[in-house]
Amino acid sequence: MQQSGQSVKLIRDLYREGTSYVFARNPEELAKEYGFERIARLASNENPFGPSKMAMKGMELAISSIHRYPDTIHSDLVKTLVDYHGDFPFVTGVGMDGVIETCIRALVNPGETVALSTPTFSFYGLAAKAQGADVRNIPRSKDFSVDTRSFIAGAKDAKIAFLCTPNNPSGTVTPPEDIKTILEQLNGVLFLDNAYVEFSDEDYRPLMKRYDNLIIGRTMSKVFGLAGCRVGYAFVPSWFKPVYEKAATPFTLNSISAAAATGALQDHEYIKKTIRYTREWRERVTKESPKPVLPSGANFVMIDTSPMTGDQATEYFAKNGVLVRSCRSFPGIADHYIRVCAGEEWENKRFFEVIRSL
Ligand SMILES: *Cc1c(COP(=O)(O)O)cnc(C)c1O
């Protein structure tokens, strides 16, 4: 078929124009543009330590059987998850993003409501719209905490509601007590996004034993250092596991990623080291930043760059060899914030130099 005006009609209305996921700028291009040999990459909340040795070992071993389809239920990975967390029902997906998409696909008919506590991670809204859902944004308080009363009022009749704690991009932690209150009032499912929970003081897992309308999403991309492998998983209620499996893409993960995740979950030293380092970094930024830093339970902080806009500050950092994330593209946020994550020592050092000169 020829590329013409005709072909545009083939595309779903949703994808003819409009927004997609916003990625951090490409560091290689940036380095070239501003003449830096290397760029401090502090925009994507990745683990600065490189991959865990045990994850690499797992991947090496998996390569020799890559001509075979994966184990359909990823039993090694699931067994390791049980060893790590205890005996919960688990599901897996291509990143937590894949888990989010599958949960929405499994639960939401076109026209039904998906509720979000905004500003927050943008993929929930994109995935919900792709499913034809009606997305309802429930604003957080001025300090980015969740006002449980207004959240419950807005999310009560939603098929699925998303709440991120620690929240991306603000870092805000919602206490488990508040999550309990919310779970008791909702008619639908609460998807609690715990992508950064390992860096916080909270543990929401015990709630799984008491509520059958709770899904807790986790990722191997942050503390476990496997962003490139695309592995996510979730704690789900037992009634939901077979439903998820019906809705999921067959096999969910590739064998190499599954083996990497299995190795990384067993590398306790790497995990401990990452958490210790990140918490020290967080304390230091909070103390030493000349610009206000919001309280964070994650491996990143949100910084108020007023009177500069997020984009202006991000551009200034880029010119000085540091990649940070402007928060402008997060729906529902005032435009004077950047998000910065912990990096390697040299990256953090450069960041401090630049922010002092902002
Ligand atoms: C990074 C992130 C995820 C998903 O990460 P994956 O790489 O898809 O596993 C999910 N939620 C939040 C809030 C994140 O920041």
Ligand as a Chemical Component Dictionary entry (heavy atoms), coordinates in Angstrom:
data_LIG
# 
_chem_comp.id                   LIG 
_chem_comp.type                 NON-POLYMER 
_chem_comp.pdbx_formal_charge   0 
_chem_comp.three_letter_code    LIG 
# 
loop_
_chem_comp_atom.comp_id 
_chem_comp_atom.atom_id 
_chem_comp_atom.alt_atom_id 
_chem_comp_atom.type_symbol 
_chem_comp_atom.charge 
_chem_comp_atom.model_Cartn_x 
_chem_comp_atom.model_Cartn_y 
_chem_comp_atom.model_Cartn_z 
_chem_comp_atom.pdbx_ordinal 
LIG C1 C1 C 0 10.366 3.145  36.531 1  
LIG C2 C2 C 0 8.950  3.072  36.957 2  
LIG C3 C3 C 0 8.101  2.012  36.621 3  
LIG C4 C4 C 0 8.355  0.906  35.672 4  
LIG O1 O1 O 0 9.522  0.551  35.365 5  
LIG P1 P1 P 0 9.803  -0.667 34.388 6  
LIG O2 O2 O 0 11.146 -0.335 33.903 7  
LIG O3 O3 O 0 8.739  -0.678 33.325 8  
LIG O4 O4 O 0 9.714  -1.887 35.245 9  
LIG C5 C5 C 0 6.826  1.979  37.117 10 
LIG N1 N1 N 0 6.385  2.940  37.904 11 
LIG C6 C6 C 0 7.153  3.966  38.247 12 
LIG C7 C7 C 0 6.597  4.990  39.129 13 
LIG C8 C8 C 0 8.443  4.086  37.767 14 
LIG O5 O5 O 0 9.159  5.155  38.060 15 
# 
loop_
_chem_comp_bond.comp_id 
_chem_comp_bond.atom_id_1 
_chem_comp_bond.atom_id_2 
_chem_comp_bond.value_order 
_chem_comp_bond.pdbx_ordinal 
LIG C1 C2 SING 1  
LIG C2 C3 SING 2  
LIG C2 C8 DOUB 3  
LIG C3 C4 SING 4  
LIG C3 C5 DOUB 5  
LIG C4 O1 SING 6  
LIG O1 P1 SING 7  
LIG P1 O2 DOUB 8  
LIG P1 O3 SING 9  
LIG P1 O4 SING 10 
LIG C5 N1 SING 11 
LIG N1 C6 DOUB 12 
LIG C6 C7 SING 13 
LIG C6 C8 SING 14 
LIG C8 O5 SING 15 
# 
